[in-house]
Amino acid sequence: MAAASPAASLGFLFLTGNSIMAIRKSRGDAAAVSFVVVSYLSLLLLSYCLRWFETAHPGSSSRDRARLGVWLTTTLLTVLFTWRVAALMPWPMASGVCFMGGSTLAGGFYALFLLPS
């Protein structure tokens, strides 16, 4: 795979610094630290899967596996952020947030796997 662009490297440097600051700020709160760590690792994995998808030959099984990896990591991130936001809302709004998260997952699945390319 090709080397990351300077903008991508700068973005991940910022993400890493921001994640470290969030972990330091949430000392003692295991749920908050876990959320930051899992989100950070998921974003790294998503970046890897996207790069893998972009470099794979169209129609290859490698591209299909990368597509699955992209969908699974975006699903994980959507579930994480939906859970985190919904926890802060009253139940009617939380159900709306969950509906939007589920719609995003369904739309992503349709776009990646069912939509003719």
N, C-alpha and C positions, 0 to 999 in steps of 0.2 A: 504494500500500500504506500501511497505517496505521503510525503511529510505534510504535517498540518500547516495551514496558512498562518501568517503572522497574526491576523485578526482572530483566528480560532485559538491560537496559543494565548493571546492576550485575554480572550474571553474565559478560557479555562483557568488562567492565572487569577483573574478576578473572582471566578466561581470558587476556586480553592480558598482564596483569602476570605471571602464572604462566609464560606462554610466553617472555616476555622473560627472566625469571630462569633458565629452563631453558636457553635459548640461551647466556646468559652463563656458566652453570655448565659447559656442554659445549664451551667454546671449543677449537678444534683437532680436534674429532671431527666430521667432515663428515656422517657417517651420523646421528649424534644430532641435529645441527642440522637436517638435512633432514627427519628424522622429526617434529620439533617444528613446523617450518614447514608441512609438508604436512598434518599433523593439524590445525593451527590454521586453515589456509585451507579445509580440508574441513569443519570445524565451522561456519565462516562461511557456506560455500556451502549446507550442510545447513539452517542457520537460514533462509537466503533461500528455499530451495526449499520448506520447510515453510510459511513465510508465504505464498508464492505458491500452494501447494496449498490452504491454508485460505481464501484470498480468492477463488479461482477458483469459477465457477459449477459446480455438480454436472453431470456429463455433458459438459462442454466439452472441447475439445481442449487448451486451456490447462491444465486440471486433469490431463489425462493426461500432458502433458509434465512438469508439476511432480511428479507421482507417479514418473515415470521418474527425474527428477533426485534425488528423495528416495532411491529405491532405489540409484542409482549412488553417491551420496555415502555412504550407510550401508555399501554394499559396500566402498568404498575404505577407510573407517575400520575396518571389521571385518577386512579383509585386513591393514592396517597393524598393528593391535594384536595380531592373531593371530601374525603374523610376528615381532613384537617379543617377545611372551611365549614363543612356541615356541622362540626362539633361546636362552632362558635355562634350558630344561628338558632333561632326558635324553630320548632319542628316544621311549621308550614314552609318556611324558607329553606330549611335543610332538605326537605323532600324535593323542592324545586332544584336545588343544587345537585342532588343525587340524580334527578331526572336528566339534567343537562350533562352530567358526567356520563351517564349511561348512553345518552344520545350521541355523545362524542365518540364513545367506544364503538357503538354500532356503525356510525358513519365512517370511522377509520377502518373498521373491518370490511365494510362495503367497498370503500375506495381502494384498499390494498389487495383484496382477494376476489371480489365479485364483479367489480367494474371492468368491462373489457378494456384492455390496454392498447 
